[in-house]
């Protein structure tokens, strides 16, 4: 089961709805389903729990039943529910404020959504019919897709009224309202009635953040180790040049001691090498001596 299917299944487990909220949810379904006009109502879905929920919602709100239900998925894995009886269609449309024979364009009738609970139910129905959410372990994305321009714009405004900050776009003649921020997706899933899925998004974010922290630390440690190795190689090469040029025996005792320790311990860090002196020297002191050896080797090479 995909993450999106799991979310819809979780949402459909809650069947406790007030009559007004049931009507609002069904309204969201109709404005985001495959067909909603005077010629018919058609809802295609891959979610069996959603299809079962619709079979309960329609009689609860209108005392009606679907005329056609294809319970076996088609080639695309879709279940098909339809209302074809004209009287039923008119009953449904008039309930949501449509006048028979005068449906020019679909809009959201906010008179049906006066309460916040009804607005949440409307968005829930829209998501069940025309929404999807990406697995948060891959990326953060949730969207609601409708065929109607006015509905897309008004859904955007409805989200703003509820304190969300959505984005919108058009794609292939569809109008999309979407979110890409994990926090917004968590809040929206909670609003829709999927708190378990919201926790999964939160857990995925924590896991990604921890992985990023570990990766940054590993990359930083690797970079520091590479710098240390490069520095040690440069210092060792300088000491070899001083030996080959015969200059090493002419250096001060401190520089000869530094050269000997670095040559014998090329893998040691600056701090580890500083502790090998008797008595130990500071890292700053040791760094100065090693830079001096490199400068002397460069001078010898240029002669």
Secondary structure, DSSP 8 states (H G I E B T S, - for coil): --HHHHHHHHHHT-----HHHHHHHHHHHHHHSSEEETTEEEEEES-HHHHHHHHHHHHHHHS---SEEE-S--TTS-EEEEE--HHHHHHHHHHTT--TT---S----GGG--SHHHHHHHHHHHHHHHEEE--TTT---EEEEES-HHHHHHHHHHHHHTT---EEEEETTEEEEEE--HHHHHHHHHHHT-HHHHHHHHHHHHHHHHHHHHHHHHHHHHHHHHHHHHHHHHHHHHHHHHHHTT-GGGS-HHHHHHHHHHHH-TT--HHHHHHTSSS---HHHHHHHHHHHHHHHHHHHH-
